[in-house]
Amino acid sequence: MIPTPEIPPEVEILPGVELDELWERYQLFEPLHFDQDLLVPMSEAELGRVVAALGPRPGMRILDIACGHGTLLLRIAERHAVEAVGIDESPWAVTRAAERGRRAPLRGRVRWIIGHGIDAPEGPFDLVACIGASWIWHGFRGTVEAMARRLRPGGRIAVGDLRLREGAPQPEEGRVLTRAEQLEILRAAGLEPLGEIVAAPASWFRYEQAVLASAEAYALAAPGHPIRDRRAFAREWIAELERDRSRLTWSVWVARHPGGRS
């Protein structure tokens, strides 16, 4: 087991959470992401476009499911006096998010929670994000429906996931949703799509290189430690991503509940 950091006192641990189990489960990914802001294949500029499309304002309540290192919420809370909640199952990620929040000049308040995304607060919220964790609800449809249930009338969501590139054949190992199918799911959930932010090829490349660099740095910090050395795992994961890039793309949809104020 990799030595675990102390969880900051402001971090909430949901009832029933087996913390030791989560430390062990997510230690596989800690070496791949420990020094990154964004844990998905998108750039800072693309994240900025997502934030702009969400349109945060002072006084809003915001929920980020699978918040990672808290980059989205911290960017918003540095600029606006919001009430935000970030939840993630990885105690590594939430601990880092809370530590970053302590150092940031925040105008808003962020509540950090360790727990499964399905147990995220029900809201209602003005803005709900889930960027890169559709596995929580077994796919894009379940994720959108869960987010929509937590949204007040007039609120907005940002949902990030893989989809098939326009005109690309379906992968042999399993079907992937098309852009049209994602649009249909958003509308079926009673949401009005406002736009899609598609990750550029350079963003994919940046993410892949960052994962490899993180794994290298983590291993070199403790030479000969078998658990800390995840370089082979990182290379295998990146090779899989590379195989998919010709057929798949990664994007974030922003959509609005049609009722209430925007």
C-alpha positions in Angstrom: 0.0 0.0 0.0 1.3 3.5 -0.9 1.5 5.7 2.2 -1.7 7.7 2.4 -2.0 11.4 3.2 -4.0 12.8 6.1 -7.5 13.7 5.1 -8.2 17.4 5.8 -10.7 17.9 8.6 -13.1 19.8 6.2 -13.6 16.8 4.0 -16.8 14.9 4.6 -16.8 11.1 4.4 -20.3 9.7 3.6 -21.7 7.0 6.0 -20.9 3.5 4.9 -17.8 4.4 3.0 -15.0 1.9 3.5 -12.1 4.3 3.4 -9.3 1.7 3.5 -10.8 -0.1 0.6 -11.0 3.2 -1.4 -7.4 4.1 -0.7 -6.3 0.7 -2.0 -8.7 0.7 -5.0 -7.6 4.1 -6.3 -3.9 3.9 -5.5 -3.6 2.3 -9.0 -4.5 5.7 -10.6 -2.7 8.0 -8.1 0.7 7.7 -9.9 -0.9 8.5 -13.2 -2.7 11.7 -12.1 -1.1 13.0 -8.9 0.4 16.2 -10.4 -2.3 17.0 -13.0 -5.0 19.7 -12.9 -7.3 18.0 -15.5 -7.8 14.3 -15.3 -9.5 14.1 -18.7 -8.3 14.7 -22.3 -9.1 18.4 -22.5 -7.2 21.6 -22.3 -7.4 24.5 -19.9 -8.9 26.6 -22.7 -11.6 24.0 -23.4 -12.4 23.8 -19.7 -12.8 27.6 -19.9 -15.3 27.2 -22.7 -17.3 24.8 -20.5 -17.3 27.2 -17.6 -18.4 30.1 -19.9 -21.3 27.9 -21.3 -22.4 27.0 -17.8 -22.6 30.7 -16.9 -21.9 30.6 -13.2 -23.1 33.6 -11.1 -22.9 34.6 -7.5 -25.3 32.8 -5.2 -25.6 29.7 -7.4 -25.5 26.2 -6.0 -23.1 23.9 -7.9 -22.5 20.1 -7.8 -19.5 18.4 -9.5 -19.8 14.6 -9.5 -16.4 12.8 -9.7 -14.8 16.2 -9.1 -11.2 14.8 -9.3 -8.7 17.4 -8.1 -11.5 20.1 -8.0 -10.2 22.1 -10.9 -13.7 23.0 -12.3 -15.2 24.0 -8.9 -12.1 26.0 -7.8 -12.0 27.9 -11.1 -15.6 28.9 -10.5 -15.3 29.6 -6.8 -12.3 31.8 -7.3 -14.4 34.2 -9.4 -17.9 33.9 -7.9 -19.5 33.7 -4.5 -21.1 30.3 -5.1 -22.1 27.4 -2.8 -20.4 24.3 -4.4 -20.2 20.6 -3.6 -17.5 18.3 -5.1 -17.8 14.5 -4.6 -15.4 11.8 -5.7 -14.9 8.2 -4.6 -11.1 8.6 -4.6 -9.8 9.8 -1.3 -6.5 10.6 -3.1 -8.4 13.0 -5.4 -10.6 14.6 -2.8 -7.7 15.2 -0.4 -5.8 16.9 -3.1 -8.8 19.0 -4.1 -9.3 20.2 -0.5 -5.7 21.0 -0.1 -5.7 23.1 -3.3 -8.9 24.8 -2.1 -7.1 25.9 1.1 -4.4 27.6 -0.9 -6.8 29.3 -3.4 -8.2 32.8 -3.0 -11.9 31.7 -3.1 -14.9 34.0 -3.2 -17.2 31.0 -2.9 -17.4 28.0 -0.6 -16.7 24.4 -1.6 -17.8 21.4 0.4 -15.7 18.3 -0.4 -17.1 14.8 0.0 -15.6 11.3 -0.3 -18.3 8.9 -1.6 -19.8 7.3 -4.6 -21.4 9.5 -7.2 -24.8 7.9 -6.9 -24.9 9.2 -3.3 -24.3 12.8 -4.4 -26.7 15.4 -2.8 -30.0 15.6 -4.6 -30.2 19.3 -4.8 -31.8 21.0 -6.5 -28.7 22.7 -8.0 -28.2 25.5 -10.5 -25.3 23.8 -12.2 -24.4 20.1 -12.2 -21.3 18.7 -13.8 -20.0 15.1 -14.4 -17.1 15.3 -16.7 -15.6 11.9 -17.5 -17.3 9.6 -15.1 -20.4 8.2 -17.0 -19.5 4.7 -15.6 -21.2 5.8 -12.3 -24.6 5.4 -13.9 -23.5 2.8 -16.5 -23.4 5.2 -19.5 -24.3 8.5 -20.9 -28.1 8.0 -20.7 -28.1 7.1 -17.0 -25.7 9.9 -16.2 -27.7 12.6 -17.9 -30.9 11.4 -16.2 -29.3 11.4 -12.8 -27.9 14.9 -13.4 -31.3 16.2 -14.7 -33.0 15.0 -11.5 -30.6 17.2 -9.4 -31.2 20.3 -11.5 -33.6 23.1 -10.7 -35.7 24.6 -13.5 -33.5 26.9 -15.6 -30.3 25.2 -14.4 -27.6 23.8 -16.6 -25.5 20.6 -16.8 -22.0 19.8 -18.2 -21.6 16.1 -19.1 -18.3 14.8 -20.6 -17.9 11.5 -22.3 -16.5 9.6 -25.3 -18.5 9.4 -28.5 -18.0 8.1 -32.0 -16.3 10.4 -34.5 -18.5 11.5 -37.3 -18.3 8.9 -40.1 -16.1 6.5 -38.1 -17.0 2.8 -37.9 -18.1 1.3 -34.6 -15.3 -0.4 -32.5 -15.4 -4.1 -32.7 -15.2 -4.5 -28.9 -18.4 -2.6 -28.1 -20.8 0.0 -29.5 -20.3 3.7 -28.8 -22.9 6.4 -28.9 -22.9 8.8 -31.8 -23.3 12.6 -31.5 -26.9 12.3 -32.7 -27.7 9.7 -30.1 -26.2 11.8 -27.3 -28.3 14.7 -28.5 -31.4 12.5 -28.4 -30.7 11.4 -24.9 -30.3 15.0 -23.7 -33.6 16.0 -25.2 -35.4 12.9 -23.9 -34.3 13.9 -20.4 -36.1 17.2 -20.9 -33.0 19.3 -21.5 -32.2 21.8 -24.2 -28.6 21.3 -25.6 -26.7 24.5 -25.7 -23.5 23.3 -27.3 -20.7 20.7 -27.4 -17.1 21.4 -26.5 -15.0 18.8 -28.4 -11.5 18.0 -27.3 -8.8 18.9 -29.9 -6.3 16.3 -30.9 -3.6 18.3 -29.1 -5.6 17.9 -25.9 -5.6 14.2 -26.2 -1.9 14.2 -26.8 -1.3 16.5 -23.8 -3.3 14.2 -21.6 -1.4 11.1 -22.8 1.9 12.7 -22.3 0.9 14.0 -18.8 -0.1 10.5 -17.7 3.2 9.0 -18.8 5.2 11.8 -17.2 3.3 11.5 -14.0 3.9 7.8 -13.8 7.6 8.3 -14.5 8.0 11.0 -11.8 6.0 8.9 -9.2 8.2 5.8 -9.8 11.5 7.7 -9.7 10.5 9.3 -6.4 10.8 5.8 -4.7 13.1 3.6 -6.9 12.4 -0.1 -6.5 9.0 0.3 -4.9 6.8 -2.1 -6.8 3.5 -0.5 -5.9 4.6 3.0 -6.8 6.0 2.0 -10.2 2.9 2.1 -12.5 4.8 3.0 -15.6 3.9 -0.3 -17.4 0.2 0.2 -16.6 0.4 3.8 -17.8 1.9 2.7 -21.1 -0.8 0.1 -21.6 -3.5 2.6 -20.9 -2.1 5.1 -23.3 -1.7 2.5 -26.0 -5.4 1.7 -25.6 -6.3 5.4 -25.9 -4.2 5.7 -29.0 -6.0 2.7 -30.6 -9.3 4.5 -29.9 -8.4 8.0 -31.1 -9.1 7.2 -34.8 -12.7 6.3 -34.0 -13.6 8.1 -30.8 -13.6 11.6 -29.6 -14.1 13.2 -26.2 -16.5 16.1 -25.6 -18.5 17.9 -23.1 -22.2 18.8 -23.7 -23.7 21.8 -21.9 -27.5 21.6 -21.7 -30.2 23.6 -20.0 -33.4 22.8 -18.1 -36.0 24.8 -20.0 -38.0 26.0 -17.0 -37.3 28.9 -14.7 -34.6 31.6 -15.2 -31.5 30.8 -17.2 
